[in-house]
């Protein structure tokens, strides 16, 4: 059976970016384990379940999954996770990842071991900032020379004020695009496209919520898994 590890933020994950891949992979028969940096239940970014922001249907569905999915409610600590036990490691986004997942040494280890080993990694939206801090076994940045997409500066400018303070009053510690480019990533968020998913070897990146479904389907393709095969 194909196995996936989801590394989800305790500081605020974006609902659709977790739930869409979670359900798509589950429907394809993938066995899923959830991990968080401390092992506590992940926390939703409340904006991602605001009907005025995402629509009533998405808001209700995401909240229902968040509250009732046993995997999300009983995660393991990232320190206890071993990437070699999974076929893929998935990092959903959300601003919250900037404070915990992207700064977590074990999350970085899981990313490195996935792309250097036999697995694949899918990194979405703000979680792409993890690539700005994760290094390979030789000490270089994993993202160096790789093609990636992620949450762009153009969108961040619409959220934070002139002091990089978010509507919640919390100061954004860094801008994903700037840091990933500084680490050597070849950045293209494909802002002229409705969705943006980039595959470079065993590293998959996705731009944001609207790319969640495409990212999940692309990951299944890369894993060689289909819903039909799972049903059989």
C-alpha positions as CSV (number, residue, x, y, z in Angstrom):
1,X,0.0,0.0,0.0
2,X,1.2,3.5,-0.8
3,X,1.8,5.6,2.3
4,X,1.8,9.3,2.8
5,X,2.9,11.6,5.7
6,X,1.3,15.0,6.0
7,X,3.2,17.5,8.0
8,X,0.7,20.1,9.2
9,X,1.0,23.4,11.1
10,X,0.0,24.0,14.7
11,X,0.2,27.7,14.0
12,X,-2.5,27.9,11.3
13,X,-2.7,25.7,8.2
14,X,-4.8,26.7,5.2
15,X,-7.7,24.3,5.2
16,X,-8.1,23.5,1.5
17,X,-4.4,23.0,1.0
18,X,-4.5,20.1,3.5
19,X,-8.0,18.7,3.1
20,X,-8.0,18.5,-0.7
21,X,-4.8,16.4,-1.0
22,X,-5.8,14.5,2.1
23,X,-9.1,13.4,0.6
24,X,-7.8,12.9,-2.9
25,X,-5.0,10.6,-1.7
26,X,-7.4,8.8,0.7
27,X,-9.9,8.2,-2.1
28,X,-7.0,6.7,-4.2
29,X,-6.3,4.2,-1.4
30,X,-3.3,5.9,0.1
31,X,-2.7,5.3,3.8
32,X,-2.1,8.6,5.5
33,X,-0.4,9.6,8.8
34,X,-0.4,13.2,10.1
35,X,2.5,14.8,11.9
36,X,2.9,18.1,13.6
37,X,6.0,19.7,15.1
38,X,5.1,19.0,18.7
39,X,2.6,16.2,18.1
40,X,-0.4,18.4,19.1
41,X,-3.5,18.7,16.9
42,X,-3.0,21.1,13.9
43,X,-4.7,24.5,14.0
44,X,-6.8,25.9,11.2
45,X,-6.1,29.4,9.8
46,X,-9.6,30.8,10.5
47,X,-9.5,32.8,7.3
48,X,-9.5,29.5,5.4
49,X,-12.9,28.7,6.8
50,X,-14.4,32.1,6.4
51,X,-17.3,31.8,4.1
52,X,-16.7,35.3,2.8
53,X,-13.2,34.3,1.8
54,X,-13.6,30.8,0.5
55,X,-17.3,30.2,0.0
56,X,-19.8,28.6,2.4
57,X,-19.5,25.1,0.9
58,X,-15.7,25.0,1.2
59,X,-15.7,26.6,4.7
60,X,-18.2,24.0,6.0
61,X,-16.5,21.1,4.5
62,X,-13.0,22.0,5.7
63,X,-14.2,22.7,9.2
64,X,-16.0,19.3,9.3
65,X,-12.9,17.4,8.2
66,X,-10.7,19.4,10.6
67,X,-12.9,18.6,13.5
68,X,-13.7,15.0,12.7
69,X,-10.8,13.4,10.8
70,X,-9.1,11.0,13.3
71,X,-5.8,11.4,11.5
72,X,-5.8,15.2,12.0
73,X,-6.9,14.9,15.6
74,X,-4.2,12.3,16.5
75,X,-0.9,13.3,14.9
76,X,2.5,12.1,15.7
77,X,5.5,14.5,16.5
78,X,7.7,15.1,13.5
79,X,10.6,13.9,15.6
80,X,9.1,10.4,15.6
81,X,8.5,10.3,11.8
82,X,10.8,8.5,9.4
83,X,10.5,9.5,5.7
84,X,11.8,6.1,4.6
85,X,8.5,4.6,5.9
86,X,6.4,6.7,3.4
87,X,6.2,7.0,-0.3
88,X,5.6,10.8,-0.1
89,X,5.7,13.6,2.5
90,X,3.2,16.4,2.0
91,X,3.5,19.9,3.5
92,X,0.3,21.9,3.3
93,X,0.6,25.6,3.5
94,X,-0.8,28.5,5.4
95,X,0.9,31.5,7.0
96,X,1.3,29.5,10.2
97,X,3.9,27.3,8.6
98,X,6.3,30.2,8.7
99,X,6.4,30.0,12.5
100,X,6.6,26.2,13.0
101,X,6.8,23.7,10.2
102,X,9.3,25.8,8.1
103,X,11.5,26.3,11.2
104,X,11.3,22.7,12.4
105,X,14.5,20.7,12.0
106,X,12.6,17.5,11.8
107,X,10.4,18.8,9.1
108,X,13.5,19.8,7.2
109,X,14.9,16.3,7.8
110,X,11.8,14.7,6.4
111,X,11.9,16.8,3.3
112,X,15.6,16.0,2.7
113,X,15.1,12.3,3.3
114,X,12.1,12.2,1.0
115,X,13.8,13.8,-2.0
116,X,17.2,12.1,-1.4
117,X,15.6,8.7,-0.8
118,X,13.0,6.7,-2.6
119,X,10.1,9.1,-1.8
120,X,8.6,12.3,-3.1
121,X,7.7,15.6,-1.4
122,X,4.8,17.9,-2.2
123,X,5.2,21.4,-0.7
124,X,2.3,23.9,-1.0
125,X,2.0,27.7,-0.8
126,X,3.7,29.2,2.3
127,X,5.2,25.8,3.3
128,X,7.4,26.3,0.2
129,X,9.3,28.6,2.6
130,X,10.7,25.4,4.1
131,X,12.9,25.1,1.0
132,X,14.7,28.3,2.1
133,X,16.0,26.6,5.2
134,X,16.3,22.9,4.3
135,X,19.7,21.6,3.3
136,X,20.8,18.4,1.6
137,X,23.2,15.9,2.9
138,X,26.2,17.9,1.5
139,X,25.1,21.1,3.2
140,X,23.7,22.9,0.2
141,X,20.2,24.1,-0.1
142,X,17.8,21.5,-1.4
143,X,16.1,24.0,-3.6
144,X,19.3,25.2,-5.2
145,X,18.9,25.0,-9.0
146,X,15.4,23.5,-8.8
147,X,12.3,24.9,-10.5
148,X,9.6,25.8,-7.9
149,X,6.4,27.7,-7.5
150,X,4.8,28.9,-4.3
151,X,3.0,31.9,-2.6
152,X,4.2,34.9,-4.5
153,X,5.2,38.4,-3.3
154,X,2.4,39.9,-5.4
155,X,-0.2,38.2,-3.3
156,X,1.6,38.9,0.0
157,X,1.6,42.6,-0.8
158,X,-2.2,42.5,-0.7
159,X,-2.2,41.0,2.8
160,X,0.4,42.7,5.0
161,X,0.9,46.4,5.7
162,X,4.0,48.5,5.1
163,X,5.5,47.0,8.2
164,X,4.8,43.4,7.1
165,X,2.1,43.1,9.8
166,X,-0.8,40.8,9.0
167,X,-4.5,41.6,9.7
168,X,-4.2,39.5,12.8
169,X,-1.5,41.9,14.2
170,X,1.3,39.4,13.8
171,X,4.4,40.4,11.8
172,X,5.3,38.1,8.9
173,X,8.8,36.9,9.6
174,X,9.8,36.6,5.9
175,X,8.4,36.5,2.4
176,X,8.5,33.0,0.8
177,X,9.4,34.1,-2.7
178,X,12.4,36.2,-1.5
179,X,13.8,33.5,0.7
180,X,13.5,30.7,-1.7
181,X,15.1,32.7,-4.5
182,X,17.9,33.6,-2.1
183,X,18.5,29.9,-1.4
184,X,18.9,29.3,-5.2
185,X,15.5,28.3,-6.3
186,X,14.3,29.0,-9.8
187,X,11.0,30.7,-8.9
188,X,8.0,31.0,-11.2
189,X,4.6,31.2,-9.6
190,X,3.0,31.3,-13.1
191,X,0.7,34.2,-12.2
192,X,-0.8,34.2,-15.7
193,X,-2.2,30.7,-15.0
194,X,-5.2,29.6,-12.9
195,X,-3.2,27.0,-11.2
196,X,0.5,26.4,-10.7
197,X,2.1,23.0,-9.9
198,X,5.8,22.4,-10.6
199,X,7.6,19.1,-10.7
200,X,11.4,19.0,-10.5
201,X,12.6,15.5,-9.9
202,X,11.1,14.2,-6.6
203,X,10.2,17.7,-5.5
204,X,6.7,18.9,-6.2
205,X,5.6,22.5,-5.3
206,X,2.2,24.2,-5.6
207,X,1.3,27.9,-5.5
208,X,-1.8,28.1,-3.3
209,X,-5.3,27.0,-2.5
210,X,-6.6,27.0,-6.0
211,X,-3.8,24.6,-7.0
212,X,-4.5,22.1,-4.3
213,X,-6.6,19.7,-6.4
214,X,-4.1,19.8,-9.3
215,X,-1.2,19.3,-6.9
216,X,-2.9,16.2,-5.4
217,X,-3.6,14.7,-8.8
218,X,-0.1,15.4,-10.0
219,X,1.3,13.7,-6.9
220,X,-0.8,10.6,-7.6
221,X,0.5,10.6,-11.1
222,X,4.1,10.8,-9.9
223,X,3.5,8.0,-7.4
224,X,1.9,5.9,-10.1
225,X,-1.3,5.6,-8.2
226,X,-4.8,6.0,-9.5
227,X,-8.3,5.7,-8.0
228,X,-9.1,2.8,-10.4
229,X,-6.0,0.8,-9.2
230,X,-6.9,1.5,-5.6
231,X,-10.5,0.2,-6.1
232,X,-9.1,-3.0,-7.7
